[in-house]
Amino acid sequence: MAILKKRNTERKEISVDNNNGNVFNYYIKLVIIFVVLSLTFWLGFEKGQKNVSDLRERSLLIDKLDDESGDQVDFSLFWKVWDLLQEKYVDVEDITSEELLFNSIKGMLWATEDPYTIFLDPEENEEFNEDIEGKFEGIGAEMGVRQGILTVIAPLQNSPAEKAGIRAGDKVLKVEGESTAEMTINEAVSKMRGEKGTEVRLTIFRNNGEDKTIEIVVSRDIIKIESVTFEIKEDNIAYFNIIRFGDDTAKSFRNFIKKIPISTNGIILDLRNNPGGYLDASIDMASLMLPRGKVVVIEENKNKKQTKTFSRGGDKLSKIKTIILINEGSASASEILAGALRDNRDNVTIIGEQSFGKGSVQELVSLKGGAATKITVAKWLTPNGEQINEKGITPDVEIELTNEDYENECDPQLDKAVELLKE
């Protein structure tokens, strides 16, 4: 490289008195030297170009952030700490660059203070997809965050969590003795997951008037969830239990509709302990219960621009008197469906307890390597313009399930629904 950087001003004379062989050898050596120098130059140039490219990409990113936010962001601070960690951290062999990258991204999203804007590493993303598909190993409870506390949105029907006595609204303070205060939802759920037959110990605070915690041990199992169940109750009342909003929910619901007796006295739509799922699934469900062209949900983006989504047609049930059951385990897509039916129909009554109050929409973006991120892209409002985030939907008839009801397996909410449909 020194030869390339500094010109050699010395002249070397070649003796013409040598024989042809010496001259030939000399030229061969000269060609070899030229090839070596050329290769060395090319490698150095490529490396330099890569460094310049990296610096340019970082510079462009900083400039982009400057343009959008008005704040200067010096990413050299990040890389400086990264390098210091690699250079000085005593247990550096225990961490990988991938772990540092993933947790850096999680920390960035944590700064939004939105528990639903999260990064999913490949393992967490696989677990999330299992949840949506309705088959996984764990305790069978949907988790959320309420007022900064990890909260059970809903134990799934017939799940180990439900059988162990976990209820919607329970505050999970510890998992296996470890505080959940600094855990993300995904971290907490991951700790509750595990192989069938293993146990997990949860420390629970339940708002039942007693200022104390309880410990519940749950034996994990394979969780397989049907998204919709159906039965005919007394007086030809059609009862639908909507457990989650997945890919197959609207299709299953549509198939069960065919089994409703012509002489039915009404429909009960049980959304209790339904933590939600896909937005499209709730819109498809609403379309089967509303005339075409009715507003199902209003989305409001970061610029406060509102977009209305309308029912898509296929109405089968809007003329039939309908009771909706909700509780504090009814969240997200459940609240969208309940709000859409309440605001658009006069023959709908909501019974139960205040719903969870998750009034935001997340977009799931797949990333390379099997990772993904969920980003809150909008808040949603009911057709009448009501924002239910952190507030929930208030039932028309409020009935609370007490400890005695749970212990005696009584269901006054369902009983009231049947009573109203008999009138």
Long-range contacts (C-beta under 8 A, 24 or more apart in sequence): 1-40, 1-41, 1-44, 3-37, 4-37, 4-40, 4-41, 78-104, 102-371, 105-373, 106-184, 109-373, 109-375, 110-184, 112-376, 114-360, 114-376, 115-144, 115-145, 115-184, 115-185, 116-185, 116-358, 116-360, 116-362, 116-374, 116-376, 117-362, 117-373, 117-374, 117-375, 117-376, 118-184, 118-185, 118-186, 118-373, 118-374, 119-371, 119-372, 119-373, 120-186, 120-371, 120-372, 120-373, 120-374, 121-371, 122-369, 122-370, 122-371, 123-190, 124-186, 124-190, 125-370, 125-371, 125-372, 126-370, 127-186, 127-189, 127-190, 127-193, 128-186, 128-372, 132-244, 132-246, 132-247, 132-277, 132-278, 133-246, 133-247, 134-223, 134-224, 134-225, 134-226, 134-227, 134-244, 134-246, 135-222, 135-223, 135-224, 135-225, 136-193, 136-222, 136-223, 137-193, 137-194, 137-195, 137-196, 137-220, 137-221, 137-222, 137-223, 138-189, 138-192, 138-193, 138-194, 138-220, 138-221, 138-223, 139-164, 139-166, 139-192, 139-200, 139-218, 139-220, 140-221, 140-223, 140-225, 141-166, 141-192, 142-275, 142-329, 142-331, 143-172, 143-185, 143-188, 143-189, 143-192, 144-185, 144-275, 144-331, 144-356, 144-358, 145-185, 146-356, 146-357, 146-390, 149-173, 150-180, 150-183, 150-185, 150-188, 152-329, 153-273, 153-275, 153-328, 153-329, 153-331, 153-356, 154-272, 154-273, 154-274, 154-275, 154-329, 154-330, 154-331, 155-273, 155-329, 156-223, 156-225, 156-243, 156-244, 156-273, 157-225, 157-241, 157-243, 157-273, 159-221, 159-223, 160-218, 160-219, 160-220, 160-221, 160-223, 161-218, 164-216, 164-217, 164-218, 164-219, 165-216, 165-406, 166-202, 166-204, 166-216, 166-218, 167-206, 167-406, 168-272, 168-273, 168-327, 168-328, 168-329, 169-206, 169-207, 169-328, 169-329, 170-204, 170-205, 170-206, 171-204, 171-205, 171-206, 171-207, 172-202, 172-203, 172-204, 173-203, 173-204, 173-205, 173-213, 174-202, 174-203, 175-200, 175-201, 175-202, 175-203, 176-200, 176-201, 177-201, 177-203, 192-218, 193-220, 194-220, 195-220, 196-220, 196-221, 196-222, 197-221, 208-403, 226-252, 227-252, 228-252, 228-253, 228-256, 230-256, 230-259, 232-259, 232-261, 233-268, 233-418, 234-418, 235-265, 235-418, 235-421, 235-422, 236-261, 236-263, 236-264, 236-265, 237-264, 237-265, 237-266, 237-267, 237-268, 237-418, 237-421, 238-264, 238-266, 238-267, 238-268, 239-267, 239-268, 239-270, 240-267, 240-268, 240-269, 240-270, 241-270, 242-269, 242-270, 242-271, 242-274, 242-285, 242-334, 242-337, 243-273, 243-274, 244-274, 244-275, 244-276, 244-277, 245-274, 245-276, 245-277, 245-278, 245-281, 245-282, 245-285, 245-332, 245-333, 245-334, 246-277, 246-278, 246-281, 247-278, 247-281, 249-277, 249-278, 249-281, 249-284, 249-285, 250-281, 250-284, 250-285, 250-288, 253-285, 253-288, 254-288, 254-314, 254-316, 257-288, 257-316, 257-317, 260-320, 264-320, 265-321, 265-421, 265-422, 266-320, 266-321, 266-322, 266-323, 266-421, 267-317, 267-320, 267-321, 267-322, 267-323, 268-322, 268-323, 268-324, 268-325, 268-414, 268-417, 268-418, 268-421, 269-322, 269-323, 269-324, 269-325, 269-337, 269-341, 270-325, 270-414, 271-324, 271-325, 271-326, 271-330, 271-334, 271-337, 271-338, 272-325, 272-326, 272-327, 272-329, 272-330, 272-352, 272-413, 273-327, 273-329, 273-330, 274-329, 274-330, 274-331, 274-333, 274-334, 275-329, 275-331, 275-332, 275-334, 275-356, 276-331, 276-332, 276-333, 276-334, 276-335, 276-358, 277-332, 277-333, 278-333, 279-333, 279-336, 279-361, 281-333, 282-333, 282-334, 282-336, 282-337, 282-340, 283-309, 283-311, 283-312, 283-336, 284-312, 285-337, 286-311, 286-336, 286-337, 286-340, 286-341, 287-311, 287-312, 287-313, 287-314, 287-315, 288-314, 288-315, 288-316, 288-317, 289-315, 289-316, 289-317, 289-318, 289-322, 289-341, 289-345, 290-315, 290-318, 290-340, 290-341, 290-344, 290-345, 291-315, 291-318, 294-340, 294-344, 294-383, 295-340, 295-343, 295-344, 295-383, 296-336, 296-340, 296-383, 297-336, 297-339, 297-340, 297-380, 297-381, 297-382, 297-383, 298-380, 298-381, 298-382, 298-383, 298-385, 299-361, 299-378, 299-379, 299-380, 299-381, 300-378, 300-379, 300-380, 300-381, 301-377, 301-378, 302-377, 302-378, 306-381, 311-340, 318-345, 319-347, 320-347, 321-347, 321-421, 322-347, 322-348, 322-349, 323-348, 323-349, 323-350, 323-351, 323-417, 323-420, 323-421, 324-348, 324-349, 324-350, 324-351, 325-350, 325-351, 325-352, 325-413, 325-414, 325-417, 326-350, 326-351, 326-352, 326-353, 326-355, 326-393, 326-395, 327-352, 327-353, 327-355, 327-401, 327-413, 328-353, 328-354, 328-355, 328-356, 328-392, 329-356, 330-355, 330-356, 330-393, 331-355, 331-356, 331-357, 331-358, 332-356, 332-358, 335-359, 335-388, 335-392, 335-393, 336-380, 336-382, 338-393, 339-382, 339-383, 339-384, 339-386, 339-388, 339-393, 340-382, 340-383, 342-382, 342-393, 343-382, 343-383, 343-384, 343-386, 344-383, 349-396, 349-397, 349-420, 350-393, 350-395, 350-396, 350-397, 351-395, 351-396, 351-397, 351-399, 351-413, 351-416, 351-417, 351-420, 352-395, 352-397, 352-398, 352-399, 352-413, 353-395, 353-398, 353-399, 353-400, 353-401, 354-392, 354-393, 354-394, 354-395, 354-398, 355-388, 355-392, 355-393, 356-392, 357-388, 357-389, 357-390, 357-391, 357-392, 358-389, 359-387, 359-388, 359-389, 359-390, 359-391, 360-389
